[in-house]
Amino acid sequence: MANWTEITTVEEWNDILENSTDKPLVILKHSTTCPVSASALEEYDDYLGKQPNQEVGYYLVKVIESRPVSNKIAEDIGVKHASPQILYVKNKESYWNTSHWSVTAKHIAAVLD
C-alpha cells in the first residue's frame, strides 16, 4: 500500500518539484475544515489502499496550515488554486488536475493506471 507524505515547507516542495523529472507526483490539496475535502481525502486514501501506480510519489498539502506551500505550488505549475484539488505533475509541469467532487478513486485510477 502506498501512503502520501505531507508537504509542510516551501523547501520540501522545491525539492519534490525538482525531482518530478525523475518521478512524477500527485498532490492532494486538502482543507481540514471542508466536508468536500474530507470526502476527497477518503477517495485519495481509497485509491492508495488498493493497487496504486508505484511509479508515482504521493503527497498532501493542508491548505490552511501550509498556505505558503499551497500558493507556491499554484504559482510554480500555473494551476489556479482550488480545494480540494488533485494535481498530477511530471517534469515540473501540470499534467492533469481536477477539484471538488471530481476527486475520486475511480478518476485518479483512470489517469494514473
C-alpha angles and dihedrals in degrees: 000000000000121000132200124242120220117237110213105162136050088233091059089049092050091054093046092048091049090052092051087090087068101032125018117229141211121209127191113204102210132189112207090206100051125089092206089054091049088056091049090052090052089052092048091050090046091055092046092048093061123047105314124185103274093203091072133076115226124214142170131206121195100218098204098043095039102033095150090055092048092049092047091052091053091048096045098049098031098237117134111242120258132162125251093025133155122207130191110201127190126173092358092302135102109258097175139350140173137170149205116006091359090073098098134144089240093053092046091050091049090057101037105034 
